[in-house]
């Protein structure tokens, strides 16, 4: 039996409110030669039942059910089961636009040097209303990616839009749960460190959902601390140093002076207020937008200035 051209991998944990819409967006792709691998990672809500129902109706779906192992391990397990040479990632609360698989597959056929691609995303809220567009300004071309090799610069893209040669995972390894919830960020930078060509297609191919239960929204300070740890690990690797453990990282931060801790926390809250202001602006909630923007200005005027300068240069 001929293997499918693409394997779509979808780890799921407690997404009963969104999983049906996510699955439908995959099944309705204009590109149909794919297998759809879904792993319910110990959900305690109705997610598993919804997955079973869809799996019984469409032969392209292969569903798996395991105890909770975390997104990193669940994703790696699905990739190991994949029969095709191409892997399309997807988060269980997001939505593929109908031509995503077709356009990414065609992009790779036309650009064989590219190992991994991502895309831009529409921001949507819990009810599916479009709020704005998530754009990552780096990695817009092969040439841009090549400039990141042998540098200390961090790269970022949308994992929910990731499309990769399966052989890449044999080369660099999969997601590492040590870095959760920033395991995707560490993975992108590990790709660069292994000289894999990663390009962000300059087109919106996904809808990225912002909602209260997302960990970056519900636990932002924990996320900031973990991304600080991940950045230190990446930098140490690039400098030829041994990585520290998360407990060692926390001990280092605990030993810092009061003012260092205070200023970091102040900056983190400025980031939170700024992100919330952006969401409020996209949602046209102008009163909350002003309140959050004033909060950013109070906490870190420099952060506002840097963001404003960045927007000016980005628009030129």
C-alpha positions as CSV (number, residue, x, y, z in Angstrom):
1,X,0.0,0.0,0.0
2,X,1.4,3.4,-1.0
3,X,2.5,5.6,1.9
4,X,0.8,9.0,2.3
5,X,2.8,12.1,1.2
6,X,2.3,14.0,4.5
7,X,1.7,12.9,8.1
8,X,-0.2,15.4,10.2
9,X,0.5,15.0,13.9
10,X,-1.8,16.3,16.6
11,X,-1.2,15.8,20.3
12,X,-4.3,16.6,22.4
13,X,-4.9,17.3,26.1
14,X,-8.2,18.6,27.4
15,X,-9.4,20.5,24.3
16,X,-13.0,19.4,24.1
17,X,-14.1,23.0,23.2
18,X,-11.9,23.3,20.2
19,X,-10.8,19.8,19.0
20,X,-13.7,19.2,16.6
21,X,-13.0,22.4,14.7
22,X,-9.3,21.6,14.6
23,X,-9.9,18.1,13.2
24,X,-12.4,19.4,10.6
25,X,-9.9,21.9,9.4
26,X,-7.4,19.1,8.6
27,X,-10.0,16.9,6.9
28,X,-11.2,19.8,4.7
29,X,-7.7,20.4,3.3
30,X,-7.5,20.8,-0.5
31,X,-4.5,18.5,-0.4
32,X,-5.9,15.0,0.5
33,X,-2.9,12.6,0.4
34,X,-2.2,12.6,4.1
35,X,-2.5,10.5,7.2
36,X,-3.8,12.2,10.3
37,X,-2.2,10.9,13.6
38,X,-3.9,12.0,16.8
39,X,-2.8,11.2,20.3
40,X,-5.0,11.9,23.2
41,X,-2.5,12.4,26.1
42,X,-4.7,11.4,29.0
43,X,-7.4,14.0,28.7
44,X,-9.9,14.2,31.5
45,X,-12.6,15.9,29.5
46,X,-14.5,14.7,26.4
47,X,-11.6,15.1,24.0
48,X,-11.0,11.3,23.6
49,X,-14.6,10.6,22.8
50,X,-14.7,13.3,20.1
51,X,-11.5,11.9,18.6
52,X,-12.9,8.3,18.5
53,X,-16.0,9.6,16.7
54,X,-14.0,11.2,14.0
55,X,-11.6,8.3,13.7
56,X,-14.6,6.0,13.1
57,X,-15.7,8.1,10.1
58,X,-12.5,8.9,8.2
59,X,-9.9,6.2,7.4
60,X,-7.1,8.8,7.2
61,X,-7.2,9.2,11.0
62,X,-5.2,6.9,13.3
63,X,-6.0,7.6,16.9
64,X,-3.9,6.7,19.9
65,X,-4.7,7.0,23.6
66,X,-2.0,7.2,26.3
67,X,-1.6,8.4,29.9
68,X,-0.4,12.0,30.3
69,X,3.2,12.2,29.1
70,X,3.3,15.9,28.0
71,X,3.3,17.6,24.6
72,X,6.9,16.9,23.8
73,X,6.7,13.2,24.3
74,X,3.3,12.9,22.7
75,X,4.5,14.7,19.6
76,X,7.7,12.6,19.4
77,X,5.6,9.4,19.7
78,X,3.4,10.5,16.8
79,X,6.4,11.4,14.6
80,X,7.9,7.9,15.3
81,X,4.6,6.4,14.0
82,X,4.5,8.6,10.9
83,X,4.6,6.7,7.5
84,X,5.5,9.7,5.3
85,X,8.6,11.7,4.7
86,X,6.9,15.0,5.7
87,X,5.5,16.0,9.0
88,X,2.9,18.8,9.5
89,X,2.5,20.0,13.1
90,X,-0.7,21.4,14.6
91,X,-1.9,22.4,18.0
92,X,-5.2,21.1,19.2
93,X,-6.9,24.5,19.6
94,X,-5.8,25.9,16.3
95,X,-7.2,25.8,12.7
96,X,-5.6,25.1,9.4
97,X,-6.6,27.3,6.5
98,X,-7.9,25.0,3.6
99,X,-4.8,25.3,1.4
100,X,-2.1,25.0,4.1
101,X,-0.8,21.5,3.3
102,X,-1.0,22.1,-0.4
103,X,1.0,25.4,-0.2
104,X,3.6,24.1,2.2
105,X,4.2,20.9,0.3
106,X,4.5,22.9,-3.0
107,X,6.9,25.3,-1.3
108,X,9.2,22.5,-0.3
109,X,9.1,20.9,-3.7
110,X,10.1,24.2,-5.2
111,X,12.8,24.9,-2.6
112,X,14.5,21.6,-1.9
113,X,17.2,23.2,0.2
114,X,14.6,24.1,2.9
115,X,14.4,21.4,5.6
116,X,11.6,23.0,7.7
117,X,9.0,25.8,7.1
118,X,6.5,27.6,9.2
119,X,4.0,30.4,8.3
120,X,2.2,33.4,9.6
121,X,-1.1,33.0,11.6
122,X,-4.3,34.8,12.2
123,X,-5.0,35.4,15.9
124,X,-8.4,34.3,16.9
125,X,-10.2,34.3,20.2
126,X,-12.0,31.4,22.0
127,X,-15.1,31.9,19.8
128,X,-13.1,32.0,16.6
129,X,-13.3,35.7,15.9
130,X,-10.3,37.0,14.0
131,X,-8.3,39.5,16.0
132,X,-5.2,40.2,14.0
133,X,-2.1,38.6,12.4
134,X,0.9,37.0,14.1
135,X,4.0,37.7,12.0
136,X,7.6,36.7,12.7
137,X,10.0,39.1,11.0
138,X,13.0,36.8,10.9
139,X,13.7,33.7,8.7
140,X,11.8,35.1,5.7
141,X,14.2,33.5,3.2
142,X,16.9,30.9,2.8
143,X,19.5,33.7,2.8
144,X,18.0,35.1,6.1
145,X,18.2,31.7,7.7
146,X,21.8,31.2,6.6
147,X,22.8,34.4,8.5
148,X,21.6,32.8,11.7
149,X,24.1,29.9,11.5
150,X,27.1,30.3,13.9
151,X,25.4,33.3,15.6
152,X,24.1,33.8,19.1
153,X,20.8,35.2,17.7
154,X,17.6,33.5,18.8
155,X,14.9,32.5,16.2
156,X,11.2,32.0,16.7
157,X,8.3,30.9,14.6
158,X,4.9,29.2,15.0
159,X,5.1,25.5,15.9
160,X,1.4,25.1,14.9
161,X,2.4,26.0,11.4
162,X,5.6,23.8,11.3
163,X,6.2,21.5,8.3
164,X,9.3,19.4,8.3
165,X,11.2,16.6,6.6
166,X,10.9,13.6,8.9
167,X,14.6,12.9,8.5
168,X,15.3,16.2,10.4
169,X,14.2,14.5,13.6
170,X,16.8,11.8,13.2
171,X,19.4,14.5,12.8
172,X,18.5,16.9,15.6
173,X,16.2,14.8,17.9
174,X,12.6,15.7,18.8
175,X,11.0,18.0,21.3
176,X,12.6,17.9,24.8
177,X,10.2,18.0,27.7
178,X,13.0,19.5,29.9
179,X,12.2,22.8,28.3
180,X,8.3,22.8,28.5
181,X,6.4,25.0,27.9
182,X,9.2,26.6,25.7
183,X,10.2,23.2,24.2
184,X,9.2,24.6,20.7
185,X,11.4,27.6,21.1
186,X,14.4,25.4,22.1
187,X,13.6,23.1,19.1
188,X,13.7,25.9,16.6
189,X,17.0,27.1,17.8
190,X,18.4,23.5,17.8
191,X,17.4,23.3,14.2
192,X,19.6,26.3,13.5
193,X,22.4,24.9,15.5
194,X,22.4,21.8,13.4
195,X,22.4,23.9,10.3
196,X,18.9,23.0,9.2
197,X,17.3,25.5,6.8
198,X,14.2,26.9,8.4
199,X,12.1,29.4,6.5
200,X,8.8,31.2,7.4
201,X,6.5,31.3,4.4
202,X,5.3,34.9,4.1
203,X,1.7,33.9,4.0
204,X,-1.0,33.3,6.6
205,X,-1.9,29.6,6.6
206,X,-3.1,29.0,10.2
207,X,-5.4,30.4,12.8
208,X,-3.8,30.6,16.2
209,X,-6.2,30.7,19.1
210,X,-5.7,32.9,22.2
211,X,-7.8,31.8,25.1
212,X,-7.7,31.8,28.9
213,X,-6.6,28.1,29.4
214,X,-3.5,28.5,27.2
215,X,-0.4,28.2,29.4
216,X,1.2,31.4,28.1
217,X,-1.9,33.3,29.1
218,X,-2.8,31.4,32.4
219,X,0.8,31.2,33.7
220,X,2.8,34.0,32.1
221,X,5.4,34.5,34.8
222,X,6.3,30.8,34.9
223,X,6.6,31.0,31.1
224,X,9.0,33.9,31.3
225,X,11.1,32.2,33.8
226,X,11.3,29.0,31.7
227,X,12.2,30.9,28.5
228,X,15.0,32.6,30.5
229,X,16.3,29.1,31.3
230,X,16.0,27.9,27.7
231,X,17.8,31.0,26.4
232,X,20.7,30.3,28.9
233,X,20.9,26.7,27.8
234,X,20.9,27.6,24.1
235,X,23.6,30.2,24.6
236,X,25.7,27.9,26.7
237,X,25.6,25.2,24.0
238,X,26.6,27.7,21.3
239,X,29.5,28.8,23.5
240,X,30.6,25.2,24.0
241,X,29.6,25.2,27.6
242,X,27.7,22.5,29.5
243,X,24.0,23.2,30.0
244,X,22.9,23.8,33.6
245,X,19.8,22.1,35.0
246,X,16.6,24.0,35.8
247,X,17.2,23.7,39.5
248,X,20.7,25.2,39.1
249,X,19.2,28.0,37.0
250,X,16.6,28.7,39.8
251,X,19.4,28.7,42.4
252,X,21.3,31.3,40.4
253,X,18.3,33.5,40.2
254,X,17.5,33.0,43.9
255,X,21.0,34.3,44.7
256,X,20.5,37.5,42.8
257,X,20.1,40.8,44.5
258,X,16.7,42.2,45.4
259,X,16.9,44.9,42.7
260,X,17.9,42.5,39.9
261,X,14.8,40.4,40.8
262,X,12.6,43.5,41.1
263,X,13.6,44.8,37.7
264,X,13.2,41.5,36.0
265,X,9.7,41.1,37.5
266,X,8.8,44.7,36.6
267,X,9.9,44.0,33.0
268,X,8.0,40.8,32.8
269,X,4.8,42.5,34.0
270,X,5.4,45.2,31.4
271,X,5.5,42.4,28.8
272,X,2.3,41.0,30.1
273,X,0.5,44.4,30.1
274,X,1.8,45.0,26.5
275,X,0.6,41.7,25.3
276,X,-2.8,42.3,26.9
277,X,-3.0,45.7,25.4
278,X,-2.4,44.2,21.9
279,X,-5.2,41.7,22.4
280,X,-7.5,44.5,23.7
281,X,-6.7,46.6,20.6
282,X,-7.4,43.7,18.2
283,X,-10.6,43.0,20.2
284,X,-11.5,46.7,20.0
285,X,-11.8,46.9,23.7
286,X,-10.3,50.4,23.8
287,X,-10.8,51.2,27.5
288,X,-8.9,48.1,28.6
289,X,-6.3,48.8,25.9
290,X,-5.6,52.3,27.4
291,X,-5.5,50.9,30.9
292,X,-3.0,48.1,29.9
293,X,-0.9,50.6,27.9
294,X,-0.7,53.0,30.8
295,X,0.4,50.0,32.9
296,X,3.3,49.3,30.5
297,X,4.3,52.9,30.5
298,X,4.4,53.0,34.3
299,X,6.3,49.7,34.6
300,X,8.9,50.2,31.8
301,X,8.9,53.3,29.6
302,X,12.0,51.9,27.8
303,X,10.0,48.8,26.8
304,X,7.4,51.0,25.2
305,X,10.1,53.0,23.4
306,X,11.9,49.9,22.2
307,X,8.6,48.5,20.9
308,X,7.7,51.8,19.2
309,X,11.1,52.0,17.5
310,X,10.8,48.4,16.4
311,X,7.4,49.0,14.8
312,X,8.7,52.1,12.9
313,X,11.6,50.1,11.4
314,X,9.4,47.2,10.6
315,X,7.0,49.4,8.7
316,X,9.8,50.9,6.5
